[in-house]
């Protein structure tokens, strides 16, 4: 059964600046650089979808996951941000593993918080593996928190 999670992240910049950055292909080109094997950026009407794929050595994963993963594990992440409307924007991040039955889905709500921006994250982590699936799902929540925290740091560096 999937594990649900919720957490908030705060940006130190106003929502207009944060959203403009998150929907700017130049930000994503700088952010992604040469980190991923493939990337695709689609922009339309104030929204953006960014898809990235990579293959990693399973030895770099937490030991619980590395024990059951193939030696090379494919990962795909898809970010989507809709247009800014009435001081709000909706988005999502989806992640899947190719080679393990793992899926992460989040809905993201970006809202103004005075002169700052609040990102509310609601998500689920699902690992369809008997016995250890629940343990891996708990690890994935922490992974998503770390990942979106790094994304916040990258946005703030881009705006600085």
N, CA and C atoms as an extended XYZ file, in Angstrom:
480
Properties=species:S:1:pos:R:3:atomname:S:1:resname:S:1:resid:I:1 pbc="F F F"
N         0.838       -1.180        0.000 N   UNK     1
C         0.000        0.000        0.000 CA  UNK     1
C         0.883        1.243        0.000 C   UNK     1
N         0.618        2.208       -0.866 N   UNK     2
C         1.471        3.398       -0.954 CA  UNK     2
C         1.511        4.180        0.356 C   UNK     2
N         2.653        4.801        0.614 N   UNK     3
C         2.813        5.673        1.778 CA  UNK     3
C         2.574        7.113        1.332 C   UNK     3
N         1.681        7.796        2.046 N   UNK     4
C         1.403        9.204        1.761 CA  UNK     4
C         2.301       10.076        2.622 C   UNK     4
N         2.592       11.278        2.129 N   UNK     5
C         3.390       12.218        2.900 CA  UNK     5
C         3.001       13.646        2.546 C   UNK     5
N         3.327       14.558        3.453 N   UNK     6
C         3.109       15.988        3.243 CA  UNK     6
C         4.236       16.739        3.936 C   UNK     6
N         4.724       17.774        3.284 N   UNK     7
C         5.660       18.696        3.909 CA  UNK     7
C         5.613       20.013        3.148 C   UNK     7
N         6.144       21.054        3.767 N   UNK     8
C         6.196       22.384        3.159 CA  UNK     8
C         7.643       22.815        3.018 C   UNK     8
N         7.888       23.600        1.987 N   UNK     9
C         9.200       24.200        1.752 CA  UNK     9
C         8.969       25.689        1.540 C   UNK     9
N         9.841       26.511        2.097 N   UNK    10
C         9.706       27.954        1.926 CA  UNK    10
C        10.855       28.499        1.086 C   UNK    10
N        10.498       29.333        0.120 N   UNK    11
C        11.470       30.067       -0.690 CA  UNK    11
C        11.576       31.476       -0.114 C   UNK    11
N        12.748       32.064       -0.140 N   UNK    12
C        12.912       33.408        0.404 CA  UNK    12
C        12.569       34.504       -0.605 C   UNK    12
N        12.099       34.132       -1.781 N   UNK    13
C        11.744       35.092       -2.827 CA  UNK    13
C        10.232       35.116       -3.045 C   UNK    13
N         9.712       36.228       -3.607 N   UNK    14
C         8.274       36.324       -3.886 CA  UNK    14
C         7.834       35.314       -4.950 C   UNK    14
N         6.559       34.986       -4.926 N   UNK    15
C         6.024       33.956       -5.807 CA  UNK    15
C         6.221       34.277       -7.283 C   UNK    15
N         6.098       35.546       -7.669 N   UNK    16
C         6.290       35.886       -9.087 CA  UNK    16
C         7.685       35.481       -9.557 C   UNK    16
N         8.698       35.761       -8.737 N   UNK    17
C        10.078       35.420       -9.101 CA  UNK    17
C        10.299       33.904       -9.119 C   UNK    17
N         9.769       33.223       -8.109 N   UNK    18
C         9.948       31.768       -8.023 CA  UNK    18
C         9.266       31.081       -9.203 C   UNK    18
N         8.026       31.456       -9.482 N   UNK    19
C         7.298       30.822      -10.585 CA  UNK    19
C         7.946       31.134      -11.929 C   UNK    19
N         8.365       32.373      -12.114 N   UNK    20
C         9.022       32.742      -13.374 CA  UNK    20
C        10.274       31.883      -13.584 C   UNK    20
N        11.002       31.615      -12.512 N   UNK    21
C        12.193       30.769      -12.607 CA  UNK    21
C        11.815       29.324      -12.923 C   UNK    21
N        10.835       28.796      -12.210 N   UNK    22
C        10.439       27.395      -12.411 CA  UNK    22
C         9.875       27.126      -13.804 C   UNK    22
N         9.394       28.158      -14.481 N   UNK    23
C         8.838       27.977      -15.827 CA  UNK    23
C         9.759       28.534      -16.912 C   UNK    23
N        10.990       28.830      -16.544 N   UNK    24
C        11.977       29.378      -17.481 CA  UNK    24
C        12.887       28.250      -17.987 C   UNK    24
N        12.853       27.956      -19.282 N   UNK    25
C        13.723       26.892      -19.808 CA  UNK    25
C        15.204       27.130      -19.521 C   UNK    25
N        15.621       28.403      -19.465 N   UNK    26
C        17.039       28.687      -19.180 CA  UNK    26
C        17.433       28.189      -17.797 C   UNK    26
N        16.534       28.355      -16.813 N   UNK    27
C        16.806       27.837      -15.469 CA  UNK    27
C        17.041       26.328      -15.526 C   UNK    27
N        16.152       25.639      -16.227 N   UNK    28
C        16.254       24.179      -16.287 CA  UNK    28
C        17.506       23.740      -17.040 C   UNK    28
N        17.876       24.465      -18.090 N   UNK    29
C        19.098       24.117      -18.825 CA  UNK    29
C        20.319       24.258      -17.927 C   UNK    29
N        20.360       25.341      -17.130 N   UNK    30
C        21.463       25.536      -16.188 CA  UNK    30
C        21.402       24.468      -15.095 C   UNK    30
N        20.220       24.242      -14.565 N   UNK    31
C        20.034       23.285      -13.463 CA  UNK    31
C        20.415       21.865      -13.873 C   UNK    31
N        19.998       21.474      -15.059 N   UNK    32
C        20.237       20.101      -15.495 CA  UNK    32
C        21.650       19.889      -15.996 C   UNK    32
N        22.184       20.886      -16.707 N   UNK    33
C        23.539       20.766      -17.227 CA  UNK    33
C        23.781       19.424      -17.874 C   UNK    33
N        24.834       18.762      -17.458 N   UNK    34
C        25.176       17.438      -17.979 CA  UNK    34
C        24.846       16.328      -16.980 C   UNK    34
N        23.962       16.618      -16.033 N   UNK    35
C        23.659       15.634      -14.992 CA  UNK    35
C        22.891       14.423      -15.497 C   UNK    35
N        22.079       14.608      -16.514 N   UNK    36
C        21.176       13.541      -16.938 CA  UNK    36
C        21.495       13.086      -18.348 C   UNK    36
N        21.252       11.807      -18.601 N   UNK    37
C        21.508       11.236      -19.923 CA  UNK    37
C        20.596       11.865      -20.964 C   UNK    37
N        19.336       12.052      -20.618 N   UNK    38
C        18.400       12.688      -21.542 CA  UNK    38
C        17.530       13.668      -20.779 C   UNK    38
N        17.148       14.735      -21.465 N   UNK    39
C        16.213       15.693      -20.882 CA  UNK    39
C        15.372       16.282      -22.000 C   UNK    39
N        14.160       16.665      -21.644 N   UNK    40
C        13.231       17.235      -22.603 CA  UNK    40
C        12.459       18.332      -21.889 C   UNK    40
N        12.406       19.519      -22.487 N   UNK    41
C        11.721       20.662      -21.893 CA  UNK    41
C        10.647       21.132      -22.863 C   UNK    41
N         9.391       21.131      -22.403 N   UNK    42
C         8.263       21.606      -23.208 CA  UNK    42
C         7.619       22.790      -22.503 C   UNK    42
N         7.462       23.905      -23.236 N   UNK    43
C         6.883       25.125      -22.684 CA  UNK    43
C         5.642       25.487      -23.481 C   UNK    43
N         4.563       25.883      -22.758 N   UNK    44
C         3.341       26.320      -23.438 CA  UNK    44
C         2.479       27.137      -22.486 C   UNK    44
N         2.084       28.324      -22.914 N   UNK    45
C         1.103       29.146      -22.194 CA  UNK    45
C         1.373       29.288      -20.699 C   UNK    45
N         2.578       29.677      -20.331 N   UNK    46
C         2.894       29.903      -18.925 CA  UNK    46
C         3.148       28.648      -18.124 C   UNK    46
N         3.180       27.499      -18.790 N   UNK    47
C         3.456       26.249      -18.083 CA  UNK    47
C         4.687       25.584      -18.690 C   UNK    47
N         5.207       24.611      -17.972 N   UNK    48
C         6.401       23.906      -18.439 CA  UNK    48
C         6.340       22.456      -17.968 C   UNK    48
N         6.887       21.574      -18.781 N   UNK    49
C         7.080       20.179      -18.378 CA  UNK    49
C         8.520       19.810      -18.691 C   UNK    49
N         9.191       19.267      -17.697 N   UNK    50
C        10.591       18.884      -17.827 CA  UNK    50
C        10.710       17.402      -17.490 C   UNK    50
N        11.245       16.632      -18.426 N   UNK    51
C        11.445       15.193      -18.224 CA  UNK    51
C        12.933       14.898      -18.286 C   UNK    51
N        13.422       14.160      -17.311 N   UNK    52
C        14.829       13.766      -17.305 CA  UNK    52
C        14.935       12.272      -17.022 C   UNK    52
N        15.924       11.655      -17.626 N   UNK    53
C        16.186       10.234      -17.399 CA  UNK    53
C        17.671       10.031      -17.202 C   UNK    53
N        17.982        9.077      -16.369 N   UNK    54
C        19.378        8.720      -16.143 CA  UNK    54
C        19.450        7.263      -15.721 C   UNK    54
N        20.635        6.744      -15.797 N   UNK    55
C        20.902        5.396      -15.323 CA  UNK    55
C        21.985        5.514      -14.269 C   UNK    55
N        21.739        4.923      -13.100 N   UNK    56
C        22.717        5.029      -12.021 CA  UNK    56
C        23.200        3.648      -11.598 C   UNK    56
N        24.371        3.638      -10.992 N   UNK    57
C        24.937        2.419      -10.431 CA  UNK    57
C        24.204        2.132       -9.125 C   UNK    57
N        23.620        0.973       -8.992 N   UNK    58
C        22.827        0.669       -7.797 CA  UNK    58
C        23.670        0.671       -6.518 C   UNK    58
N        24.980        0.574       -6.641 N   UNK    59
C        25.840        0.629       -5.455 CA  UNK    59
C        25.749        1.986       -4.756 C   UNK    59
N        25.295        3.028       -5.473 N   UNK    60
C        25.176        4.358       -4.875 CA  UNK    60
C        23.867        4.535       -4.099 C   UNK    60
N        23.008        3.539       -4.127 N   UNK    61
C        21.713        3.605       -3.448 CA  UNK    61
C        21.835        3.133       -2.002 C   UNK    61
N        20.855        3.482       -1.160 N   UNK    62
C        20.865        2.920        0.196 CA  UNK    62
C        20.925        1.393        0.129 C   UNK    62
N        21.598        0.779        1.085 N   UNK    63
C        21.861       -0.664        1.014 CA  UNK    63
C        20.585       -1.493        0.891 C   UNK    63
N        19.507       -1.072        1.525 N   UNK    64
C        18.244       -1.804        1.437 CA  UNK    64
C        17.765       -1.908       -0.006 C   UNK    64
N        17.927       -0.825       -0.762 N   UNK    65
C        17.501       -0.793       -2.162 CA  UNK    65
C        18.535       -1.483       -3.044 C   UNK    65
N        19.808       -1.231       -2.785 N   UNK    66
C        20.882       -1.801       -3.607 CA  UNK    66
C        20.835       -3.326       -3.626 C   UNK    66
N        20.391       -3.927       -2.532 N   UNK    67
C        20.329       -5.392       -2.451 CA  UNK    67
C        19.362       -5.993       -3.464 C   UNK    67
N        18.309       -5.257       -3.813 N   UNK    68
C        17.282       -5.805       -4.706 CA  UNK    68
C        17.290       -5.167       -6.091 C   UNK    68
N        18.118       -4.157       -6.297 N   UNK    69
C        18.154       -3.441       -7.575 CA  UNK    69
C        19.091       -4.127       -8.560 C   UNK    69
N        18.812       -3.980       -9.857 N   UNK    70
C        19.789       -4.436      -10.849 CA  UNK    70
C        21.054       -3.581      -10.724 C   UNK    70
N        22.152       -4.029      -11.306 N   UNK    71
C        23.411       -3.288      -11.154 CA  UNK    71
C        23.312       -1.861      -11.697 C   UNK    71
N        22.532       -1.663      -12.739 N   UNK    72
C        22.265       -0.320      -13.283 CA  UNK    72
C        20.759       -0.100      -13.212 C   UNK    72
N        20.351        1.012      -12.621 N   UNK    73
C        18.933        1.300      -12.428 CA  UNK    73
C        18.563        2.557      -13.202 C   UNK    73
N        17.557        2.458      -14.048 N   UNK    74
C        17.076        3.615      -14.796 CA  UNK    74
C        16.061        4.398      -13.979 C   UNK    74
N        16.179        5.717      -14.017 N   UNK    75
C        15.270        6.600      -13.289 CA  UNK    75
C        14.727        7.661      -14.235 C   UNK    75
N        13.452        7.976      -14.099 N   UNK    76
C        12.837        9.059      -14.865 CA  UNK    76
C        12.111        9.973      -13.895 C   UNK    76
N        12.311       11.272      -14.079 N   UNK    77
C        11.635       12.295      -13.278 CA  UNK    77
C        10.939       13.244      -14.240 C   UNK    77
N         9.676       13.562      -13.946 N   UNK    78
C         8.920       14.517      -14.754 CA  UNK    78
C         8.375       15.596      -13.827 C   UNK    78
N         8.775       16.845      -14.091 N   UNK    79
C         8.270       18.010      -13.360 CA  UNK    79
C         7.291       18.746      -14.254 C   UNK    79
N         6.213       19.219      -13.683 N   UNK    80
C         5.258       20.036      -14.431 CA  UNK    80
C         4.852       21.222      -13.563 C   UNK    80
N         4.835       22.400      -14.183 N   UNK    81
C         4.332       23.605      -13.519 CA  UNK    81
C         3.317       24.264      -14.419 C   UNK    81
N         2.145       24.555      -13.846 N   UNK    82
C         1.112       25.280      -14.567 CA  UNK    82
C         1.323       26.777      -14.430 C   UNK    82
N         0.479       27.569      -15.094 N   UNK    83
C         0.616       29.021      -15.038 CA  UNK    83
C         0.299       29.574      -13.647 C   UNK    83
N         0.815       30.756      -13.385 N   UNK    84
C         0.531       31.476      -12.149 CA  UNK    84
C        -0.798       32.197      -12.320 C   UNK    84
N        -1.720       31.986      -11.386 N   UNK    85
C        -3.038       32.604      -11.459 CA  UNK    85
C        -3.507       32.943      -10.049 C   UNK    85
N        -3.864       34.201       -9.832 N   UNK    86
C        -4.341       34.645       -8.512 CA  UNK    86
C        -3.352       34.310       -7.399 C   UNK    86
N        -2.069       34.481       -7.663 N   UNK    87
C        -1.054       34.247       -6.645 CA  UNK    87
C        -0.810       32.793       -6.300 C   UNK    87
N        -1.206       31.881       -7.200 N   UNK    88
C        -1.014       30.444       -6.961 CA  UNK    88
C        -0.585       29.752       -8.245 C   UNK    88
N         0.116       28.653       -8.080 N   UNK    89
C         0.461       27.804       -9.225 CA  UNK    89
C         0.472       26.358       -8.750 C   UNK    89
N        -0.018       25.484       -9.607 N   UNK    90
C        -0.037       24.055       -9.291 CA  UNK    90
C         1.029       23.348      -10.118 C   UNK    90
N         1.606       22.337       -9.524 N   UNK    91
C         2.615       21.559      -10.227 CA  UNK    91
C         2.600       20.118       -9.765 C   UNK    91
N         3.542       19.366      -10.298 N   UNK    92
C         3.677       17.969       -9.900 CA  UNK    92
C         5.087       17.496      -10.203 C   UNK    92
N         5.488       16.476       -9.490 N   UNK    93
C         6.724       15.755       -9.786 CA  UNK    93
C         6.382       14.272       -9.702 C   UNK    93
N         6.772       13.546      -10.737 N   UNK    94
C         6.585       12.103      -10.773 CA  UNK    94
C         7.945       11.458      -10.994 C   UNK    94
N         8.196       10.386      -10.284 N   UNK    95
C         9.437        9.647      -10.473 CA  UNK    95
C         9.154        8.161      -10.566 C   UNK    95
N         9.823        7.515      -11.506 N   UNK    96
C         9.682        6.065      -11.621 CA  UNK    96
C        11.062        5.444      -11.791 C   UNK    96
N        11.168        4.216      -11.323 N   UNK    97
C        12.400        3.447      -11.499 CA  UNK    97
C        12.139        2.394      -12.562 C   UNK    97
N        13.091        2.223      -13.445 N   UNK    98
C        13.016        1.180      -14.471 CA  UNK    98
C        13.922        0.042      -14.006 C   UNK    98
N        13.307       -1.052      -13.631 N   UNK    99
C        14.075       -2.170      -13.094 CA  UNK    99
C        13.637       -2.537      -11.690 C   UNK    99
N        12.842       -1.671      -11.068 N   UNK   100
C        12.232       -1.942       -9.767 CA  UNK   100
C        10.818       -1.371       -9.802 C   UNK   100
N         9.870       -1.975       -9.092 N   UNK   101
C         8.492       -1.473       -9.104 CA  UNK   101
C         8.303       -0.307       -8.127 C   UNK   101
N         8.915        0.831       -8.464 N   UNK   102
C         8.895        2.015       -7.601 CA  UNK   102
C         8.287        3.179       -8.368 C   UNK   102
N         7.369        3.894       -7.699 N   UNK   103
C         6.751        5.084       -8.290 CA  UNK   103
C         6.519        6.117       -7.187 C   UNK   103
N         6.859        7.367       -7.496 N   UNK   104
C         6.619        8.491       -6.596 CA  UNK   104
C         5.767        9.495       -7.357 C   UNK   104
N         4.713        9.982       -6.709 N   UNK   105
C         3.877       11.019       -7.310 CA  UNK   105
C         3.651       12.111       -6.280 C   UNK   105
N         3.819       13.360       -6.703 N   UNK   106
C         3.542       14.483       -5.815 CA  UNK   106
C         2.673       15.502       -6.526 C   UNK   106
N         1.863       16.186       -5.742 N   UNK   107
C         1.198       17.395       -6.220 CA  UNK   107
C         1.827       18.543       -5.450 C   UNK   107
N         2.067       19.622       -6.152 N   UNK   108
C         2.760       20.772       -5.592 CA  UNK   108
C         1.862       21.998       -5.698 C   UNK   108
N         1.752       22.739       -4.599 N   UNK   109
C         0.987       23.985       -4.605 CA  UNK   109
C         1.903       25.108       -4.165 C   UNK   109
N         2.120       26.046       -5.072 N   UNK   110
C         2.972       27.199       -4.824 CA  UNK   110
C         2.061       28.370       -4.476 C   UNK   110
N         2.269       28.992       -3.305 N   UNK   111
C         1.436       30.117       -2.884 CA  UNK   111
C         2.301       31.213       -2.282 C   UNK   111
N         1.776       32.438       -2.338 N   UNK   112
C         2.465       33.573       -1.733 CA  UNK   112
C         2.379       33.460       -0.215 C   UNK   112
N         3.466       33.822        0.440 N   UNK   113
C         3.523       33.863        1.906 CA  UNK   113
C         4.217       35.167        2.280 C   UNK   113
N         3.448       36.260        2.214 N   UNK   114
C         3.971       37.614        2.381 CA  UNK   114
C         5.023       37.861        1.301 C   UNK   114
N         6.256       38.167        1.676 N   UNK   115
C         7.282       38.441        0.657 CA  UNK   115
C         8.029       37.171        0.246 C   UNK   115
N         7.574       36.041        0.722 N   UNK   116
C         8.198       34.754        0.429 CA  UNK   116
C         7.217       33.879       -0.342 C   UNK   116
N         7.627       32.643       -0.592 N   UNK   117
C         6.773       31.694       -1.305 CA  UNK   117
C         6.759       30.375       -0.547 C   UNK   117
N         5.587       29.788       -0.465 N   UNK   118
C         5.429       28.496        0.209 CA  UNK   118
C         5.112       27.430       -0.829 C   UNK   118
N         5.792       26.311       -0.734 N   UNK   119
C         5.533       25.153       -1.578 CA  UNK   119
C         4.985       24.040       -0.688 C   UNK   119
N         3.711       23.691       -0.906 N   UNK   120
C         3.095       22.579       -0.176 CA  UNK   120
C         3.217       21.332       -1.043 C   UNK   120
N         3.745       20.284       -0.464 N   UNK   121
C         4.001       19.036       -1.184 CA  UNK   121
C         3.142       17.925       -0.579 C   UNK   121
N         2.310       17.322       -1.407 N   UNK   122
C         1.535       16.144       -1.017 CA  UNK   122
C         1.917       15.032       -1.977 C   UNK   122
N         2.268       13.881       -1.433 N   UNK   123
C         2.718       12.825       -2.330 CA  UNK   123
C         2.472       11.432       -1.816 C   UNK   123
N         2.781       10.495       -2.701 N   UNK   124
C         2.745        9.080       -2.352 CA  UNK   124
C         3.989        8.410       -2.918 C   UNK   124
N         4.472        7.453       -2.166 N   UNK   125
C         5.572        6.599       -2.617 CA  UNK   125
C         5.040        5.176       -2.606 C   UNK   125
N         5.204        4.497       -3.736 N   UNK   126
C         4.702        3.133       -3.832 CA  UNK   126
C         5.807        2.207       -4.322 C   UNK   126
N         6.037        1.157       -3.558 N   UNK   127
C         7.020        0.135       -3.907 CA  UNK   127
C         6.297       -1.202       -3.829 C   UNK   127
N         6.076       -1.803       -4.978 N   UNK   128
C         5.335       -3.069       -5.032 CA  UNK   128
C         6.296       -4.245       -4.867 C   UNK   128
N         6.778       -4.384       -3.622 N   UNK   129
C         7.681       -5.480       -3.286 CA  UNK   129
C         7.290       -6.010       -1.915 C   UNK   129
N         7.034       -7.298       -1.803 N   UNK   130
C         6.670       -7.847       -0.502 CA  UNK   130
C         7.795       -7.668        0.518 C   UNK   130
N         7.440       -7.564        1.729 N   UNK   131
C         8.305       -7.507        2.905 CA  UNK   131
C         9.061       -6.187        3.022 C   UNK   131
N         9.847       -5.797        2.026 N   UNK   132
C        10.683       -4.598        2.175 CA  UNK   132
C        10.094       -3.354        1.517 C   UNK   132
N         8.985       -3.487        0.801 N   UNK   133
C         8.407       -2.339        0.106 CA  UNK   133
C         8.100       -1.175        1.026 C   UNK   133
N         7.506       -1.446        2.182 N   UNK   134
C         7.166       -0.386        3.135 CA  UNK   134
C         8.390        0.338        3.660 C   UNK   134
N         9.472       -0.395        3.881 N   UNK   135
C        10.713        0.224        4.361 CA  UNK   135
C        11.293        1.152        3.297 C   UNK   135
N        11.246        0.713        2.048 N   UNK   136
C        11.768        1.544        0.957 CA  UNK   136
C        10.888        2.779        0.782 C   UNK   136
N         9.572        2.632        0.930 N   UNK   137
C         8.672        3.785        0.803 CA  UNK   137
C         9.017        4.868        1.817 C   UNK   137
N         9.374        4.485        3.035 N   UNK   138
C         9.786        5.463        4.051 CA  UNK   138
C        11.052        6.194        3.615 C   UNK   138
N        11.998        5.469        3.028 N   UNK   139
C        13.223        6.096        2.518 CA  UNK   139
C        12.907        7.093        1.404 C   UNK   139
N        11.937        6.755        0.575 N   UNK   140
C        11.600        7.612       -0.561 CA  UNK   140
C        11.037        8.954       -0.122 C   UNK   140
N        10.279        8.996        0.962 N   UNK   141
C         9.766       10.273        1.471 CA  UNK   141
C        10.932       11.205        1.777 C   UNK   141
N        11.928       10.699        2.479 N   UNK   142
C        13.117       11.500        2.810 CA  UNK   142
C        13.846       11.913        1.536 C   UNK   142
N        13.922       11.016        0.570 N   UNK   143
C        14.570       11.329       -0.705 CA  UNK   143
C        13.860       12.476       -1.411 C   UNK   143
N        12.522       12.456       -1.419 N   UNK   144
C        11.751       13.527       -2.063 CA  UNK   144
C        11.969       14.847       -1.329 C   UNK   144
N        11.966       14.829        0.002 N   UNK   145
C        12.228       16.050        0.770 CA  UNK   145
C        13.594       16.630        0.411 C   UNK   145
N        14.607       15.785        0.364 N   UNK   146
C        15.959       16.240        0.025 CA  UNK   146
C        16.012       16.789       -1.394 C   UNK   146
N        15.391       16.089       -2.326 N   UNK   147
C        15.388       16.494       -3.731 CA  UNK   147
C        14.726       17.853       -3.914 C   UNK   147
N        13.542       18.037       -3.339 N   UNK   148
C        12.840       19.310       -3.498 CA  UNK   148
C        13.524       20.426       -2.713 C   UNK   148
N        14.210       20.087       -1.637 N   UNK   149
C        15.030       21.076       -0.934 CA  UNK   149
C        16.188       21.551       -1.801 C   UNK   149
N        16.813       20.620       -2.518 N   UNK   150
C        17.892       21.007       -3.448 CA  UNK   150
C        17.336       21.840       -4.601 C   UNK   150
N        16.125       21.506       -5.043 N   UNK   151
C        15.490       22.311       -6.092 CA  UNK   151
C        15.273       23.741       -5.605 C   UNK   151
N        14.794       23.895       -4.362 N   UNK   152
C        14.617       25.233       -3.793 CA  UNK   152
C        15.946       25.986       -3.771 C   UNK   152
N        16.993       25.314       -3.316 N   UNK   153
C        18.311       25.950       -3.262 CA  UNK   153
C        18.763       26.384       -4.650 C   UNK   153
N        18.491       25.571       -5.666 N   UNK   154
C        18.880       25.909       -7.041 CA  UNK   154
C        18.100       27.116       -7.548 C   UNK   154
N        16.811       27.185       -7.246 N   UNK   155
C        16.001       28.347       -7.650 CA  UNK   155
C        16.542       29.603       -6.980 C   UNK   155
N        16.821       29.527       -5.691 N   UNK   156
C        17.320       30.698       -4.970 CA  UNK   156
C        18.696       31.121       -5.475 C   UNK   156
N        19.546       30.187       -5.832 N   UNK   157
C        20.856       30.529       -6.414 CA  UNK   157
C        20.685       31.193       -7.768 C   UNK   157
N        19.748       30.703       -8.563 N   UNK   158
C        19.479       31.275       -9.881 CA  UNK   158
C        18.990       32.712       -9.742 C   UNK   158
N        18.202       32.993       -8.710 N   UNK   159
C        17.645       34.333       -8.503 CA  UNK   159
C        18.621       35.294       -7.827 C   UNK   159
N        19.630       34.768       -7.160 N   UNK   160
C        20.560       35.619       -6.398 CA  UNK   160
C        21.382       36.518       -7.302 C   UNK   160
